[in-house]
Amino acid sequence: MKNRPFLSRINNWFVFTLLTVIVIALIVSSNILIKNLREKEAERIKVFATAIKILQDNKQKSSETQDLLFAILTENDQIPSILTNENKEPFIFEGSSRNIAKEILENPGELKKLISKMENNYAPFEIEVANGDKQFVFYDNSSLLNNLRYYPYFLGLFILSYLLFSFWFLRTIKKTDEGYVWAGLAKETAHQIGTPLSSMIGWMEIMKLENPDSEGIEEIEKDIERLRTISERFSKIGSVPELNDMNFNQMIQENYEYLKSRISSKISFTLQLPTYTILVPHNKILMSWVIENLVKNAVDAMKGEGSLQMSVFERNKNILVEVKDTGSGMTKQQARNAFKPGYSTKKRGWGLGLSLAKRVVQEYHNGDIKISQTELGKGTTFRITIKKG
């Protein structure tokens, strides 16, 4: 497969980096916002504690001052707070606590735990009263601030989920578009082959009349029939094929005999078939195409010399077809990309053979095709799995 342009890869990394920076910036800015809110709440509690201290002062206060102090105390309708003595024992009178559930105030044990929790989160404000005693105002985050603590993480998770969904969605659209492109290309190829093929069949009939026993004409006729089969294969891409052929052995045997007569004599090509007949619903034309693709790939990998073995056997109600060669083998990366449209390790070729073979096996025959084994310098084994029932 041709490598993507360098600028294209740079652009992809730039977009990924930009999105990552945006997500991190959102999380950091949200944390800064929450920190500022926490500091504002602490300032409000400080004003609240100061108001309590002034109210407890024995000095005479004007009615306006008292109204202002009471307004400050009642303004706190979100931040939980409680007033205690210097031994951290809570005062139980009206106005000594704010925004604390009634059931906690009525349970000394729970109230003590709450004061301990408040102290662990924030240092209490100290108040010196007129007689020299000390009081403390304990407080904690408001429910709003507690909920906002998780906001950056939910935001980051949401953005990540959105990006993953977008990636999956765009990739699905791309695959669908590629499928339509390949199907259209295949049908157009079948149409283009059909015109000269019809002419060749006509000329073939004329040649047979002139020399009916010619061996060369017989071989050309076989190749013309093969071209007709290839044309029919291409025309079926993109359509739902009928799986009306049953004798799997016969299809494999016919392909083996045809391919063996047309590959290099330096390749030892062998076939292992079960002694009993295998009956599997399949489309003979398309499955022949898959077998031919695998064999041709194996021959190319061996550069015209080596050992090629095709085996058919049954395992766990599945029919398995293996094509094993002694060619150059593949790296892990090549094996991962082998079935991707457009990928090819050869200088010539469009990289469509294996991707179309995968589509034929998986989508049309509800089976699977994979590289079951490969090693550099030792060869590759392709495996087709089709359910027998």
Secondary structure, DSSP 8 states (H G I E B T S, - for coil): -----HHHHHHHHHHHHHHHHHHHHHHHHHHHHHHHHHHHHHHHHHHHHHHHHHHHS-S---HHHHHHHHHHHHH--SS-EEEEETT--B--STTSEES--HHHHT-HHHHHHHHHHHHHHS--EEEE-TTS-EEEEEE---HHHHHHTTHHHHHHHHHHHHHHHHHHHHHHHHHHHHHHHHHHHHHHHHHHHHHHHHHHHHHHHHHHHH-TT-HHHHHHHHHHHHHHHHHHHHHHTTS-----EEEHHHHHHHHHHHHHTTS-TTEEEEEE--SS--EEEE-HHHHHHHHHHHHHHHHHHHTT-EEEEEEEEEETTEEEEEEEE-S----HHHHHHTTSTT--SSSSS-S-HHHHHHHIIIIIHS-EEEEEEEETTTEEEEEEEEE--
